[in-house]
Amino acid sequence: MTVVRWNPWREAVTLREAMDQLFEESFVRPGTRQRRGEGLRERSYRLPLDVYTTPEEIIVVASLPGLTSDEVDIAIEGDTLTIRAELRPPLENVEYLFQERGYGAVARTLTLNVPVEADKAEAVFENGVLTLTLPKAEETKPKVIKVKSK
C-alpha cells in the first residue's frame, strides 16, 4: 500500500462546483445524494444514451458494461422507446477501497419525434455497447425532386 500525504485542498471544491452539484442533486437527479462513507446503494439509474439521426434512420447507443444481450429489454410502443436492464451488484465479502460504479435497475424511456418502422428495428449488442437502429417511416424520409431544363 502506498502512503500519500494528505492535502486538505485536494478535496476542496469551488463554489461553482458545489452549486452545480447542489442543483443537480436537487432538480436534475433528485434523491441520488448519499452521505459520506455510506457506499453505493441499489437504486434506479437513468440510462445515459447517445441518440443521433441520419436521413434514413434514428440510432440509439447505450453503454451497458458487463451485461449480455439477453439481459437487456427493449420495447417500442407507438412513439415511445423504452430500454431496461439490471446492472449486477458489487461483490460480497470483500473490502472495497473505492466503490464508484452503480448497480441495480437502469432504464430510459424516450418519445420519438418522428414515426419509425418498429418491425424493421435492429439491435446489436457488442462489447457492452447496445446500438439500436430504428428506420424512419417512409413518409418522413426526404424526397428528392429532379429539376428538368427545357
DRENTIFI-272383 format. One record per atom (N, C-alpha, C): residue number from 1; x, y, z; chain; atom name. Coordinates in pm, 1 decimal, decimal comma, padded with zeros to 6 digits. Atoms other than C-alpha are relative to their C-alpha. Layout:
N
SITE;NUM;X;Y;Z;A;CA
...
***
This chain:
150
SITE;1;00084,9;-00118,2;00000,0;A;N
SITE;1;00000,0;00000,0;00000,0;A;CA
SITE;1;00088,6;00123,3;00000,0;A;C
SITE;2;-00075,0;-00124,0;00010,8;A;N
SITE;2;00127,4;00344,5;-00090,7;A;CA
SITE;2;-00054,9;00103,9;00097,1;A;C
SITE;3;00040,8;-00106,7;-00090,8;A;N
SITE;3;00120,0;00623,4;00165,6;A;CA
SITE;3;00002,6;00131,0;-00077,4;A;C
SITE;4;00012,0;-00127,2;00070,3;A;N
SITE;4;00000,3;00953,4;00022,4;A;CA
SITE;4;-00018,3;00109,1;00104,0;A;C
SITE;5;00009,4;-00111,8;-00093,3;A;N
SITE;5;00048,5;01277,8;00207,4;A;CA
SITE;5;-00134,2;00069,6;-00017,4;A;C
SITE;6;00131,0;-00061,9;00003,3;A;N
SITE;6;-00282,9;01437,5;00296,6;A;CA
SITE;6;00011,0;00146,8;-00035,3;A;C
SITE;7;00003,2;-00138,7;00042,9;A;N
SITE;7;-00354,3;01763,2;00123,2;A;CA
SITE;7;-00144,5;00047,1;00013,3;A;C
SITE;8;00140,0;-00039,5;-00022,2;A;N
SITE;8;-00670,2;01935,4;00257,1;A;CA
SITE;8;-00061,4;00073,1;-00118,4;A;C
SITE;9;00053,5;-00074,9;00113,2;A;N
SITE;9;-00707,0;02147,8;-00058,7;A;CA
SITE;9;-00039,4;-00089,6;-00116,2;A;C
SITE;10;00031,6;00090,2;00110,1;A;N
SITE;10;-00726,3;01844,7;-00287,5;A;CA
SITE;10;-00149,2;-00033,9;-00002,0;A;C
SITE;11;00140,8;00036,6;-00007,4;A;N
SITE;11;-01077,4;01763,0;-00163,5;A;CA
SITE;11;-00093,0;00119,9;-00000,6;A;C
SITE;12;00082,4;-00120,8;00000,9;A;N
SITE;12;-01197,4;02122,5;-00156,8;A;CA
SITE;12;-00058,0;00021,1;-00138,9;A;C
SITE;13;00063,5;-00028,3;00128,0;A;N
SITE;13;-01441,7;02219,8;-00427,3;A;CA
SITE;13;-00024,8;00149,8;-00009,7;A;C
SITE;14;00028,8;-00142,3;00019,2;A;N
SITE;14;-01500,8;02559,5;-00577,2;A;CA
SITE;14;-00147,8;00024,4;00028,2;A;C
SITE;15;00139,4;-00035,9;-00023,9;A;N
SITE;15;-01822,2;02743,4;-00503,3;A;CA
SITE;15;-00085,9;-00038,6;-00120,0;A;C
SITE;16;00074,9;00036,1;00120,8;A;N
SITE;16;-01929,2;02687,9;-00864,7;A;CA
SITE;16;-00027,3;-00151,1;-00004,3;A;C
SITE;17;00019,8;00145,2;-00000,1;A;N
SITE;17;-01874,0;02309,1;-00837,8;A;CA
SITE;17;-00102,3;-00041,0;00104,5;A;C
SITE;18;00095,4;00032,1;-00105,7;A;N
SITE;18;-02065,9;02298,3;-00508,8;A;CA
SITE;18;-00142,4;00036,7;-00041,3;A;C
SITE;19;00132,9;-00041,8;00044,5;A;N
SITE;19;-02358,4;02491,9;-00657,7;A;CA
SITE;19;-00051,1;-00089,4;-00113,4;A;C
SITE;20;00038,8;00091,9;00107,5;A;N
SITE;20;-02359,7;02272,8;-00970,9;A;CA
SITE;20;-00046,7;-00133,3;00057,9;A;C
SITE;21;00034,6;00127,6;-00061,7;A;N
SITE;21;-02365,7;01960,5;-00754,1;A;CA
SITE;21;-00133,0;00011,4;00075,4;A;C
SITE;22;00124,6;-00020,7;-00072,5;A;N
SITE;22;-02643,4;02101,5;-00533,0;A;CA
SITE;22;-00118,1;00008,9;-00096,3;A;C
SITE;23;00106,7;-00011,9;00098,8;A;N
SITE;23;-02852,0;02197,3;-00837,4;A;CA
SITE;23;-00033,3;-00135,4;-00060,4;A;C
SITE;24;00023,2;00129,8;00061,7;A;N
SITE;24;-02805,4;01856,1;-00996,4;A;CA
SITE;24;-00070,2;-00095,0;00096,7;A;C
SITE;25;00061,0;00089,6;-00098,4;A;N
SITE;25;-02892,6;01668,7;-00677,0;A;CA
SITE;25;-00143,0;00041,4;00033,1;A;C
SITE;26;00132,3;-00048,8;-00037,2;A;N
SITE;26;-03197,4;01888,4;-00616,2;A;CA
SITE;26;-00101,4;-00007,4;-00113,6;A;C
SITE;27;00096,3;-00011,6;00109,3;A;N
SITE;27;-03352,5;01923,7;-00962,1;A;CA
SITE;27;00021,6;-00099,7;-00113,0;A;C
SITE;28;-00026,5;00087,6;00114,5;A;N
SITE;28;-03180,5;01710,3;-01227,3;A;CA
SITE;28;-00018,2;-00146,4;00037,5;A;C
SITE;29;00011,6;00138,5;-00047,3;A;N
SITE;29;-03146,8;01383,1;-01033,4;A;CA
SITE;29;-00033,1;-00000,8;00149,0;A;C
SITE;30;00033,1;-00004,3;-00141,9;A;N
SITE;30;-03334,5;01424,2;-00704,8;A;CA
SITE;30;00005,0;-00139,6;00062,6;A;C
SITE;31;-00002,5;00126,1;-00073,1;A;N
SITE;31;-03288,2;01152,2;-00443,1;A;CA
SITE;31;00125,1;-00081,1;-00021,4;A;C
SITE;32;-00120,4;00078,9;00023,2;A;N
SITE;32;-02939,1;01045,0;-00553,6;A;CA
SITE;32;00112,4;00035,2;00095,9;A;C
SITE;33;-00106,1;-00041,0;-00091,5;A;N
SITE;33;-02742,5;01216,6;-00276,5;A;CA
SITE;33;00025,1;-00108,1;00104,4;A;C
SITE;34;-00037,9;00098,1;-00100,0;A;N
SITE;34;-02553,9;00988,9;-00038,2;A;CA
SITE;34;00080,3;00067,2;00109,0;A;C
SITE;35;-00083,2;-00050,7;-00107,6;A;N
SITE;35;-02399,0;01050,5;00298,3;A;CA
SITE;35;00139,5;-00055,1;-00014,4;A;C
SITE;36;-00139,6;00041,2;00007,3;A;N
SITE;36;-02021,6;01031,4;00322,9;A;CA
SITE;36;00020,6;-00133,5;00070,4;A;C
SITE;37;-00031,1;00129,3;-00059,8;A;N
SITE;37;-01893,4;00678,6;00390,0;A;CA
SITE;37;-00111,3;-00102,0;-00011,8;A;C
SITE;38;00112,9;00089,4;00007,8;A;N
SITE;38;-02225,3;00520,7;00301,1;A;CA
SITE;38;00014,7;-00104,5;-00110,0;A;C
SITE;39;-00012,5;00092,7;00111,8;A;N
SITE;39;-02113,4;00347,6;-00020,8;A;CA
SITE;39;-00117,9;00013,7;-00094,2;A;C
SITE;40;00109,5;-00008,9;00096,0;A;N
SITE;40;-02337,8;00299,4;-00322,4;A;CA
SITE;40;-00112,8;-00092,1;00042,0;A;C
SITE;41;00114,4;00083,5;-00029,2;A;N
SITE;41;-02686,6;00174,0;-00256,0;A;CA
SITE;41;-00067,6;-00034,1;-00132,5;A;C
SITE;42;00072,6;00037,8;00120,9;A;N
SITE;42;-02906,1;-00000,8;-00503,0;A;CA
SITE;42;-00114,2;00097,5;-00022,7;A;C
SITE;43;00107,7;-00090,5;00037,5;A;N
SITE;43;-03138,5;00240,0;-00681,8;A;CA
SITE;43;-00011,6;00000,6;-00151,7;A;C
SITE;44;00020,7;-00004,6;00143,7;A;N
SITE;44;-03275,3;00303,3;-01025,9;A;CA
SITE;44;00077,0;00117,6;-00059,3;A;C
SITE;45;-00079,2;-00102,4;00067,3;A;N
SITE;45;-03043,8;00496,1;-01256,5;A;CA
SITE;45;-00061,6;00031,3;-00135,3;A;C
SITE;46;00041,1;-00038,0;00135,0;A;N
SITE;46;-03128,3;00687,2;-01571,5;A;CA
SITE;46;00111,2;-00041,0;-00094,4;A;C
SITE;47;-00097,5;00052,2;00094,9;A;N
SITE;47;-02950,4;00510,8;-01855,5;A;CA
SITE;47;00045,8;00110,6;-00093,9;A;C
SITE;48;-00047,1;-00103,2;00094,1;A;N
SITE;48;-02726,7;00758,3;-02044,0;A;CA
SITE;48;00001,8;-00055,3;-00142,8;A;C
SITE;49;00010,0;00040,5;00140,7;A;N
SITE;49;-02775,3;00746,5;-02421,3;A;CA
SITE;49;00065,8;00103,2;-00090,3;A;C
SITE;50;-00034,7;-00086,5;00112,2;A;N
SITE;50;-02631,9;00889,5;-02740,9;A;CA
SITE;50;-00105,4;-00030,5;-00106,1;A;C
SITE;51;00102,3;00017,7;00103,3;A;N
SITE;51;-02905,4;00943,8;-02999,7;A;CA
SITE;51;00031,2;00096,7;-00113,4;A;C
SITE;52;-00021,7;-00086,1;00115,7;A;N
SITE;52;-02847,8;01072,4;-03349,8;A;CA
SITE;52;-00085,2;-00049,8;-00116,0;A;C
SITE;53;00085,4;00033,3;00112,5;A;N
SITE;53;-03029,9;01074,5;-03678,1;A;CA
SITE;53;00075,5;00015,0;-00131,1;A;C
SITE;54;-00046,3;-00011,0;00138,0;A;N
SITE;54;-02948,8;01021,9;-04043,9;A;CA
SITE;54;-00126,6;00020,3;-00084,2;A;C
SITE;55;00121,7;-00014,2;00081,3;A;N
SITE;55;-03184,3;01081,9;-04338,3;A;CA
SITE;55;-00087,3;-00126,4;00000,1;A;C
SITE;56;00072,7;00126,8;00009,3;A;N
SITE;56;-03284,7;00713,2;-04322,4;A;CA
SITE;56;-00044,0;-00059,4;00132,8;A;C
SITE;57;00025,6;00071,0;-00125,4;A;N
SITE;57;-03286,1;00617,5;-03952,2;A;CA
SITE;57;00038,2;00081,9;00122,5;A;C
SITE;58;-00039,3;-00054,0;-00130,0;A;N
SITE;58;-03253,4;00705,0;-03584,0;A;CA
SITE;58;00087,5;-00105,9;00065,7;A;C
SITE;59;-00094,0;00092,9;-00065,2;A;N
SITE;59;-02958,2;00548,7;-03399,5;A;CA
SITE;59;00005,6;00034,9;00148,2;A;C
SITE;60;-00008,6;-00015,2;-00144,5;A;N
SITE;60;-02958,1;00496,1;-03021,4;A;CA
SITE;60;00114,9;-00087,4;00048,3;A;C
SITE;61;-00115,5;00073,6;-00050,8;A;N
SITE;61;-02634,8;00393,6;-02845,2;A;CA
SITE;61;00001,0;00010,7;00152,4;A;C
SITE;62;-00003,6;00003,6;-00146,4;A;N
SITE;62;-02616,8;00284,9;-02479,7;A;CA
SITE;62;00112,7;-00091,4;00045,7;A;C
SITE;63;-00105,6;00082,9;-00058,6;A;N
SITE;63;-02325,3;00151,7;-02272,4;A;CA
SITE;63;-00057,6;-00078,4;00116,8;A;C
SITE;64;00047,9;00088,7;-00105,7;A;N
SITE;64;-02419,3;-00147,0;-02057,4;A;CA
SITE;64;00110,6;-00100,5;00032,5;A;C
SITE;65;-00115,9;00086,1;-00024,1;A;N
SITE;65;-02088,3;-00287,7;-01931,1;A;CA
SITE;65;-00033,4;-00120,9;00086,5;A;C
SITE;66;00015,4;00121,7;-00077,6;A;N
SITE;66;-02079,5;-00643,2;-01805,8;A;CA
SITE;66;-00127,4;-00077,1;-00025,1;A;C
SITE;67;00124,4;00069,8;00027,5;A;N
SITE;67;-02418,2;-00741,4;-01946,6;A;CA
SITE;67;00007,3;-00075,8;-00131,4;A;C
SITE;68;00013,0;00071,3;00126,7;A;N
SITE;68;-02517,6;-00978,0;-02223,6;A;CA
SITE;68;-00127,5;00048,1;-00068,3;A;C
SITE;69;00117,3;-00044,3;00075,1;A;N
SITE;69;-02778,9;-00922,3;-02492,3;A;CA
SITE;69;-00129,7;-00053,0;00060,8;A;C
SITE;70;00120,0;00057,3;-00061,4;A;N
SITE;70;-03024,5;-01146,5;-02302,9;A;CA
SITE;70;-00046,7;00079,3;00122,2;A;C
SITE;71;00032,5;-00073,6;-00121,9;A;N
SITE;71;-03017,5;-00908,2;-02004,4;A;CA
SITE;71;-00052,1;00141,0;-00027,4;A;C
SITE;72;00047,8;-00133,0;00038,7;A;N
SITE;72;-03141,6;-00603,2;-02198,3;A;CA
SITE;72;-00138,9;-00014,6;-00061,8;A;C
SITE;73;00135,8;00000,9;00053,7;A;N
SITE;73;-03510,9;-00536,3;-02267,9;A;CA
SITE;73;-00025,2;00129,8;-00075,8;A;C
SITE;74;00030,7;-00116,0;00083,7;A;N
SITE;74;-03617,6;-00303,5;-02549,8;A;CA
SITE;74;-00145,2;-00012,6;-00044,4;A;C
SITE;75;00140,2;00000,5;00043,0;A;N
SITE;75;-03978,8;-00207,9;-02622,8;A;CA
SITE;75;-00030,5;00129,8;-00073,1;A;C
SITE;76;00049,6;-00116,5;00073,3;A;N
SITE;76;-04135,2;00026,5;-02878,4;A;CA
SITE;76;-00150,9;-00012,2;-00003,3;A;C
SITE;77;00145,7;-00004,1;00000,2;A;N
SITE;77;-04498,9;00117,6;-02820,9;A;CA
SITE;77;-00041,7;00135,7;-00053,5;A;C
SITE;78;00037,1;-00126,4;00063,1;A;N
SITE;78;-04632,4;00381,2;-03056,7;A;CA
SITE;78;00124,1;00083,7;-00025,7;A;C
SITE;79;-00117,2;-00085,8;00018,5;A;N
SITE;79;-04385,2;00669,7;-03041,3;A;CA
SITE;79;00091,6;-00000,6;00122,8;A;C
SITE;80;-00078,7;00008,2;-00123,0;A;N
SITE;80;-04227,4;00557,2;-02710,1;A;CA
SITE;80;00096,7;-00118,1;-00005,1;A;C
SITE;81;-00105,7;00101,5;-00005,3;A;N
SITE;81;-03897,4;00367,4;-02686,3;A;CA
SITE;81;00043,1;-00015,5;00145,2;A;C
SITE;82;-00044,9;00026,7;-00136,8;A;N
SITE;82;-03801,9;00200,4;-02354,8;A;CA
SITE;82;00111,0;-00104,4;-00003,5;A;C
SITE;83;-00112,1;00094,1;-00015,3;A;N
SITE;83;-03469,0;00032,3;-02273,7;A;CA
SITE;83;00017,2;-00023,1;00149,4;A;C
SITE;84;-00016,8;00036,1;-00141,5;A;N
SITE;84;-03429,1;-00155,1;-01941,5;A;CA
SITE;84;00106,2;-00107,6;00014,7;A;C
SITE;85;-00098,7;00103,3;-00031,7;A;N
SITE;85;-03153,5;-00360,9;-01781,8;A;CA
SITE;85;00025,0;00001,9;00150,2;A;C
SITE;86;-00034,6;00009,3;-00140,9;A;N
SITE;86;-03018,8;-00464,2;-01442,4;A;CA
SITE;86;00150,9;-00020,1;00010,5;A;C
SITE;87;-00144,7;00011,1;-00020,3;A;N
SITE;87;-02653,3;-00393,0;-01358,7;A;CA
SITE;87;00025,5;-00081,9;00125,4;A;C
SITE;88;-00027,2;00092,1;-00110,2;A;N
SITE;88;-02506,3;-00658,2;-01131,0;A;CA
SITE;88;00050,8;00073,4;00124,6;A;C
SITE;89;-00047,8;-00062,5;-00123,9;A;N
SITE;89;-02446,8;-00573,5;-00764,1;A;CA
SITE;89;00148,7;-00027,3;00020,9;A;C
SITE;90;-00142,7;00019,1;-00025,4;A;N
SITE;90;-02092,2;-00543,1;-00628,6;A;CA
SITE;90;00025,9;-00134,1;00069,5;A;C
SITE;91;-00039,3;00124,5;-00065,4;A;N
SITE;91;-01901,0;-00839,0;-00490,8;A;CA
SITE;91;-00027,1;00005,7;00149,2;A;C
SITE;92;00020,1;00007,3;-00144,5;A;N
SITE;92;-01976,5;-00955,4;-00140,9;A;CA
SITE;92;00126,0;-00056,6;00064,0;A;C
SITE;93;-00112,6;00053,4;-00078,0;A;N
SITE;93;-01726,1;-01046,8;00130,2;A;CA
SITE;93;00134,8;00054,9;-00043,5;A;C
SITE;94;-00125,2;-00067,4;00032,0;A;N
SITE;94;-01464,0;-00800,2;00007,0;A;CA
SITE;94;-00004,3;00137,9;00063,7;A;C
SITE;95;-00007,3;-00135,2;-00053,2;A;N
SITE;95;-01345,0;-00470,3;00147,5;A;CA
SITE;95;00042,3;00092,2;-00112,2;A;C
SITE;96;-00027,1;-00090,1;00110,0;A;N
SITE;96;-01367,8;-00202,1;-00119,2;A;CA
SITE;96;00084,0;00118,3;00047,0;A;C
SITE;97;-00073,1;-00124,0;-00022,6;A;N
SITE;97;-01110,8;00075,1;-00128,4;A;CA
SITE;97;-00072,8;00114,4;-00068,0;A;C
SITE;98;00086,6;-00092,6;00073,3;A;N
SITE;98;-01326,7;00254,7;-00387,5;A;CA
SITE;98;-00117,1;-00079,8;-00051,5;A;C
SITE;99;00118,2;00063,4;00059,1;A;N
SITE;99;-01679,2;00170,6;-00494,0;A;CA
SITE;99;-00080,4;00110,6;-00066,1;A;C
SITE;100;00059,1;-00112,0;00071,5;A;N
SITE;100;-01791,9;00416,6;-00759,9;A;CA
SITE;100;-00100,5;-00042,3;-00106,7;A;C
SITE;101;00091,3;00043,7;00105,1;A;N
SITE;101;-01979,4;00205,4;-01013,8;A;CA
SITE;101;-00136,6;-00032,3;00059,4;A;C
SITE;102;00135,1;00026,2;-00046,1;A;N
SITE;102;-02354,2;00197,8;-00974,6;A;CA
SITE;102;-00047,0;-00139,1;-00038,0;A;C
SITE;103;00058,2;00129,2;00032,4;A;N
SITE;103;-02566,7;-00113,8;-00981,4;A;CA
SITE;103;-00149,1;00008,0;00024,9;A;C
SITE;104;00145,6;00002,9;-00014,5;A;N
SITE;104;-02930,5;-00207,9;-00992,0;A;CA
SITE;104;-00067,3;00028,5;-00133,3;A;C
SITE;105;00080,5;-00021,9;00119,8;A;N
SITE;105;-03204,6;-00119,1;-01237,0;A;CA
SITE;105;00044,1;00127,1;-00072,7;A;C
SITE;106;-00023,8;-00116,3;00085,5;A;N
SITE;106;-03123,4;00113,6;-01527,1;A;CA
SITE;106;-00109,3;-00000,8;-00106,3;A;C
SITE;107;00107,9;-00007,0;00098,8;A;N
SITE;107;-03390,4;00237,1;-01763,4;A;CA
SITE;107;-00000,6;00137,8;-00064,1;A;C
SITE;108;00015,6;-00127,0;00070,0;A;N
SITE;108;-03464,2;00506,6;-02016,9;A;CA
SITE;108;-00119,3;-00012,4;-00092,2;A;C
SITE;109;00115,3;-00005,7;00088,0;A;N
SITE;109;-03785,0;00598,5;-02193,6;A;CA
SITE;109;00008,4;00129,2;-00079,6;A;C
SITE;110;-00006,9;-00115,2;00089,7;A;N
SITE;110;-03781,0;00831,1;-02494,6;A;CA
SITE;110;-00127,0;00008,1;-00083,4;A;C
SITE;111;00106,8;-00021,0;00096,7;A;N
SITE;111;-04057,5;00981,4;-02701,1;A;CA
SITE;111;00067,1;00035,6;-00131,2;A;C
SITE;112;-00061,3;-00021,4;00131,2;A;N
SITE;112;-03952,0;00956,0;-03064,3;A;CA
SITE;112;-00076,4;00109,3;-00073,3;A;C
SITE;113;00066,9;-00113,1;00064,1;A;N
SITE;113;-04025,4;01276,1;-03255,4;A;CA
SITE;113;-00031,6;-00023,3;-00147,5;A;C
SITE;114;00035,9;00035,6;00137,6;A;N
SITE;114;-04055,7;01102,1;-03593,3;A;CA
SITE;114;-00050,5;-00143,8;-00001,4;A;C
SITE;115;00048,1;00138,2;00008,3;A;N
SITE;115;-04250,1;00788,5;-03690,6;A;CA
SITE;115;00111,0;-00094,0;-00048,6;A;C
SITE;116;-00098,5;00100,1;00039,9;A;N
SITE;116;-04032,9;00475,9;-03717,4;A;CA
SITE;116;-00071,0;-00130,2;-00034,8;A;C
SITE;117;00052,5;00132,1;00034,2;A;N
SITE;117;-04085,1;00129,3;-03858,4;A;CA
SITE;117;00053,2;-00098,3;00104,3;A;C
SITE;118;-00043,5;00080,8;-00113,6;A;N
SITE;118;-04064,5;-00069,1;-03532,5;A;CA
SITE;118;00027,9;-00145,2;-00039,3;A;C
SITE;119;-00020,0;00139,6;00040,2;A;N
SITE;119;-04091,9;-00406,8;-03708,2;A;CA
SITE;119;00131,8;-00020,8;-00075,5;A;C
SITE;120;-00128,0;00011,1;00070,8;A;N
SITE;120;-03768,5;-00331,5;-03901,0;A;CA
SITE;120;00117,7;00046,2;00086,2;A;C
SITE;121;-00106,5;-00045,1;-00090,1;A;N
SITE;121;-03569,4;-00212,9;-03597,1;A;CA
SITE;121;00101,4;-00111,8;00023,2;A;C
SITE;122;-00107,4;00096,4;-00025,8;A;N
SITE;122;-03234,1;-00381,7;-03532,9;A;CA
SITE;122;00076,2;00042,7;00124,0;A;C
SITE;123;-00078,4;-00026,7;-00120,1;A;N
SITE;123;-03048,7;-00410,3;-03203,2;A;CA
SITE;123;00123,8;-00089,2;-00002,7;A;C
SITE;124;-00126,9;00072,7;-00001,7;A;N
SITE;124;-02680,5;-00510,0;-03191,4;A;CA
SITE;124;00068,1;00028,8;00133,1;A;C
SITE;125;-00067,2;-00015,1;-00129,1;A;N
SITE;125;-02501,2;-00572,3;-02861,6;A;CA
SITE;125;00140,9;-00056,2;-00013,6;A;C
SITE;126;-00138,2;00041,8;00018,4;A;N
SITE;126;-02122,4;-00582,5;-02884,5;A;CA
SITE;126;00089,0;00068,2;00103,0;A;C
SITE;127;-00094,2;-00050,3;-00100,5;A;N
SITE;127;-01862,7;-00543,4;-02606,8;A;CA
SITE;127;-00065,4;00095,4;00099,3;A;C
SITE;128;00068,3;-00082,4;-00098,2;A;N
SITE;128;-02117,4;-00396,4;-02365,8;A;CA
SITE;128;-00064,5;00125,2;-00055,3;A;C
SITE;129;00060,9;-00117,8;00061,7;A;N
SITE;129;-02245,3;-00137,6;-02615,0;A;CA
SITE;129;-00119,4;-00044,4;-00084,4;A;C
SITE;130;00122,1;00027,7;00074,1;A;N
SITE;130;-02603,3;-00155,4;-02741,0;A;CA
SITE;130;-00017,7;00107,2;-00106,9;A;C
SITE;131;00028,0;-00092,4;00110,1;A;N
SITE;131;-02666,3;00001,5;-03082,9;A;CA
SITE;131;-00133,7;-00039,8;-00059,2;A;C
SITE;132;00135,1;00024,4;00048,3;A;N
SITE;132;-03031,5;00027,3;-03178,9;A;CA
SITE;132;-00023,4;00087,5;-00122,4;A;C
SITE;133;00026,0;-00071,7;00124,8;A;N
SITE;133;-03117,5;00123,5;-03537,7;A;CA
SITE;133;-00149,2;-00005,1;-00028,8;A;C
SITE;134;00143,8;-00011,8;00024,3;A;N
SITE;134;-03471,5;00247,4;-03598,6;A;CA
SITE;134;-00022,6;00067,3;-00134,5;A;C
SITE;135;00025,1;-00062,0;00130,9;A;N
SITE;135;-03560,2;00301,0;-03966,0;A;CA
SITE;135;-00118,1;00097,6;00007,6;A;C
SITE;136;00108,3;-00097,8;00003,9;A;N
SITE;136;-03769,8;00612,2;-04022,9;A;CA
SITE;136;-00110,0;-00049,7;-00093,0;A;C
SITE;137;00112,9;00034,3;00086,3;A;N
SITE;137;-04115,2;00566,5;-04170,8;A;CA
SITE;137;00017,6;00068,2;-00134,7;A;C
SITE;138;-00020,2;-00048,6;00136,4;A;N
SITE;138;-04127,0;00622,5;-04545,9;A;CA
SITE;138;-00047,0;00143,9;-00019,0;A;C
SITE;139;00052,5;-00135,8;00019,9;A;N
SITE;139;-04337,0;00940,0;-04519,3;A;CA
SITE;139;00089,0;00108,7;00059,6;A;C
SITE;140;-00087,4;-00101,4;-00060,8;A;N
SITE;140;-04066,2;01113,1;-04310,7;A;CA
SITE;140;00133,6;00013,8;-00071,3;A;C
SITE;141;-00127,4;-00007,4;00071,0;A;N
SITE;141;-03775,5;01041,9;-04542,2;A;CA
SITE;141;-00002,8;00112,7;-00101,9;A;C
SITE;142;-00002,1;-00110,9;00096,0;A;N
SITE;142;-03664,6;01333,7;-04757,9;A;CA
SITE;142;-00021,4;-00050,5;-00143,7;A;C
SITE;143;00026,8;00032,9;00140,9;A;N
SITE;143;-03788,4;01327,7;-05117,4;A;CA
SITE;143;00087,3;00089,5;-00086,4;A;C
SITE;144;-00084,6;-00075,9;00092,8;A;N
SITE;144;-03554,1;01432,8;-05396,3;A;CA
SITE;144;-00079,6;00019,7;-00129,0;A;C
SITE;145;00073,3;-00032,6;00123,9;A;N
SITE;145;-03716,7;01609,5;-05688,5;A;CA
SITE;145;00102,7;00048,3;-00101,5;A;C
SITE;146;-00095,3;-00035,1;00104,8;A;N
SITE;146;-03513,7;01624,8;-06006,0;A;CA
SITE;146;-00054,3;00118,5;-00081,5;A;C
SITE;147;00038,8;-00119,1;00077,6;A;N
SITE;147;-03522,9;01959,0;-06184,0;A;CA
SITE;147;00036,9;-00024,7;-00145,1;A;C
SITE;148;-00022,4;00019,8;00143,2;A;N
SITE;148;-03560,4;01938,5;-06561,5;A;CA
SITE;148;00022,7;00137,0;-00064,6;A;C
SITE;149;-00020,7;-00125,6;00073,9;A;N
SITE;149;-03435,5;02204,9;-06800,0;A;CA
SITE;149;-00060,4;-00013,8;-00139,2;A;C
SITE;150;00059,9;00003,1;00134,2;A;N
SITE;150;-03601,6;02299,4;-07130,9;A;CA
SITE;150;00087,2;00071,6;-00097,9;A;C
***
